[in-house]
């Protein structure tokens, strides 16, 4: 087992054993290969495992969940097919926990609450539409949120996902009039000094695929726009739903 070591300066390793690999995904890196042809997490990590362990041939690494390209933070991969199957089942049964923090424009009307909507994805545009009712081909989308701090123009919000729909946090927050900072796809203009969408995967909680021990891997962001808030506020936001 390796704990807290670094793959490269860009991709820190949070945890590794024979079954799991937990890392911090940098913003801007695709979770898996896409039409851009840019280096992606799955390919980069496979190459690293091959080099570090001197493995001949292809290296197995299973993509258990995805983060949108502009989003950074905690992410896990399966190192065996058995682990991939069991972790995928955890996702389906919703025993796979995910928390995030984000910075939104304005402030939600309620300081905390649960958002329940229906989301339909348009694959041709890679964009989703949010409905307040059960619409054709739309899937339920549920999250809890709490506002941690607000400066009048922006708010720091902690989020716990109950479903894992495409662009869920981005689309649902925009739907209630509080789009994420830097998210031009869902309603905000570019913000000076903010290179990516202000959304970060702060924790992933999952039963170990072999030992069944409940594991939580955490990551707290730094840099802009997260520096708008104190370290204490970021830590409180990151740990609220743990």
C-alpha positions in Angstrom: 0.0 0.0 0.0 1.2 3.5 -0.8 -0.4 6.4 0.9 -0.1 10.1 0.2 2.7 9.8 -2.3 2.9 11.7 -5.6 2.6 10.3 -9.1 3.7 13.6 -10.6 3.4 17.1 -9.3 0.2 17.3 -11.3 -1.5 14.1 -10.1 -1.0 13.4 -6.4 -1.8 9.9 -5.2 -4.1 9.8 -2.1 -4.1 6.1 -1.7 -3.0 2.9 -3.5 -3.2 -0.8 -2.8 -3.6 -3.9 -5.0 -7.3 -3.1 -5.7 -7.7 0.7 -5.6 -6.0 3.8 -6.8 -7.3 7.2 -5.4 -5.8 10.4 -6.9 -6.4 14.1 -7.2 -7.6 14.9 -10.7 -6.2 18.2 -12.0 -8.8 20.6 -13.6 -8.7 20.6 -17.3 -7.7 16.9 -17.7 -10.4 14.6 -19.2 -11.4 11.6 -17.1 -10.9 9.3 -20.2 -9.9 9.7 -23.8 -12.1 12.0 -25.8 -12.2 13.7 -29.2 -9.7 16.3 -28.2 -6.9 13.8 -28.1 -5.5 15.5 -25.0 -3.8 13.4 -22.2 -6.5 11.9 -20.0 -6.5 10.5 -16.5 -7.1 6.9 -17.5 -4.3 6.8 -20.0 -1.8 8.7 -17.8 -2.4 6.5 -14.8 -2.1 3.3 -16.9 1.3 4.5 -18.2 2.4 5.4 -14.7 1.4 1.9 -13.3 3.2 0.2 -16.2 6.4 2.2 -15.6 6.4 2.0 -11.8 5.8 -1.7 -11.6 7.5 -2.7 -14.8 4.4 -4.4 -16.2 4.6 -6.0 -19.6 1.7 -5.5 -22.0 -1.5 -3.7 -21.2 -2.3 -2.5 -17.7 -5.8 -2.9 -16.4 -7.3 0.2 -14.8 -11.1 0.6 -14.4 -12.9 3.9 -14.7 -15.4 3.8 -11.8 -16.8 7.3 -12.0 -16.1 10.5 -14.0 -15.4 14.1 -13.3 -16.2 16.8 -15.9 -13.1 18.0 -17.6 -13.0 21.4 -15.9 -13.5 19.8 -12.5 -10.7 18.7 -10.1 -10.5 16.8 -6.9 -10.7 13.3 -5.4 -11.2 10.4 -7.9 -10.8 6.7 -7.6 -10.0 3.9 -10.1 -10.1 0.1 -9.9 -6.9 -1.9 -10.4 -8.6 -5.2 -11.0 -11.7 -6.3 -12.9 -13.2 -7.7 -9.7 -12.7 -4.3 -8.0 -14.2 -2.5 -11.0 -17.3 -4.7 -10.8 -17.8 -4.3 -7.1 -17.2 -0.5 -7.2 -19.6 -0.1 -10.1 -22.2 -2.0 -8.1 -21.6 0.5 -5.2 -22.3 3.3 -7.7 -25.5 1.7 -8.8 -26.7 1.0 -5.2 -25.7 4.5 -4.1 -23.3 3.3 -1.4 -20.7 5.3 -3.3 -20.6 8.7 -1.6 -19.5 11.9 -3.3 -19.2 15.5 -1.9 -18.2 18.7 -3.6 -17.7 22.3 -2.9 -18.5 25.0 -5.4 -18.6 28.8 -5.7 -21.8 30.2 -7.2 -23.0 33.6 -8.3 -25.3 35.3 -5.8 -26.7 33.3 -2.9 -29.5 30.6 -2.9 -32.7 31.7 -1.3 -32.4 29.1 1.4 -29.1 28.7 3.3 -29.5 24.9 3.0 -31.8 22.5 1.4 -32.3 19.6 -1.0 -32.7 20.1 -4.8 -34.9 17.6 -6.6 -35.2 17.9 -10.4 -35.1 15.8 -13.6 -32.2 16.0 -16.0 -32.2 15.2 -19.7 -28.9 15.1 -21.6 -28.5 16.3 -25.2 -25.4 14.3 -26.3 -25.0 16.3 -29.5 -24.4 19.5 -27.5 -23.0 17.8 -24.4 -25.4 19.8 -22.3 -28.3 19.0 -20.1 -31.8 20.5 -19.5 -33.3 20.6 -16.0 -37.0 20.1 -15.4 -39.1 20.6 -12.3 -41.3 17.6 -13.3 -40.8 14.1 -14.7 -40.1 14.8 -18.4 -39.6 12.2 -21.2 -36.1 10.7 -21.1 -35.2 12.8 -18.1 -33.7 11.1 -14.9 -34.2 12.2 -11.3 -31.4 14.4 -9.9 -31.1 14.9 -6.1 -28.5 16.8 -4.1 -28.2 18.4 -0.7 -26.5 21.8 -0.3 -25.4 24.2 2.4 -24.1 27.7 2.0 -20.9 28.0 4.0 -20.1 31.7 3.4 -21.2 34.5 1.2 -19.7 37.9 0.3 -22.8 39.3 -1.4 -21.7 38.6 -5.0 -20.6 35.0 -4.6 -21.3 32.1 -2.2 -19.2 29.1 -1.1 -21.5 26.0 -1.1 -21.0 22.5 0.1 -22.8 19.7 -1.9 -23.7 16.1 -1.3 -24.8 14.1 -4.4 -27.5 11.5 -4.1 -27.5 10.8 -7.8 -24.7 11.1 -10.3 -26.3 12.7 -13.4 -24.2 14.5 -16.1 -23.4 18.1 -15.1 -25.8 17.7 -12.2 -24.4 20.3 -9.8 -23.7 22.8 -12.5 -27.1 22.5 -14.0 -29.2 22.3 -10.8 -27.5 25.3 -9.2 -28.0 27.3 -12.5 -31.6 26.3 -12.5 -32.2 27.9 -9.1 -30.5 31.1 -10.3 -27.0 30.5 -8.9 -24.7 29.3 -11.7 -21.2 28.2 -10.8 -18.4 30.8 -11.3 -16.6 30.2 -14.6 -19.3 27.9 -16.0 -20.1 29.5 -19.3 -22.1 26.5 -20.5 -24.7 27.1 -17.8 -25.0 30.8 -17.6 -21.9 32.8 -16.3 -19.5 35.1 -18.0 -15.7 34.6 -17.7 -14.3 35.8 -14.4 -10.8 37.4 -14.4 -8.2 35.1 -12.8 -10.6 32.0 -12.8 -9.3 29.5 -15.3 -11.8 26.7 -14.6 -15.3 26.1 -13.3 -15.4 26.6 -9.5 -16.3 23.0 -8.7 -14.2 20.6 -6.7 -14.6 16.9 -5.7 -13.8 17.1 -2.0 -14.4 13.5 -1.1 -15.2 10.0 -2.3 -16.5 7.4 0.1 -16.7 3.8 -0.9 -16.6 0.3 0.7 -13.3 -1.4 -0.2 -14.1 -4.0 -2.9 -12.3 -6.7 -0.9 -12.2 -5.9 2.8 -15.5 -3.9 2.8 -13.9 -1.3 5.0 -15.5 2.1 4.5 -12.9 4.3 3.0 -13.0 8.1 2.4 -10.5 10.0 0.2 -10.4 13.8 0.5 -9.0 16.7 -1.3 -9.2 20.5 -0.6 -8.6 22.9 -3.5 -6.2 25.8 -3.6 -5.5 28.7 -6.0 -8.1 30.9 -7.7 -11.0 31.3 -7.1 -10.8 29.2 -3.9 -8.5 31.8 -2.3 -11.6 34.1 -2.1 -12.3 32.1 1.0 -10.3 31.4 4.2 -8.7 28.0 4.7 -11.0 27.5 7.6 -14.1 28.1 5.4 -12.8 25.7 2.7 -12.1 23.0 5.3 -15.6 23.4 6.9 -17.2 23.3 3.4 -15.1 20.2 2.5 -15.9 18.2 5.7 -19.6 19.2 6.2 -21.2 16.1 4.7 -18.6 13.6 5.9 
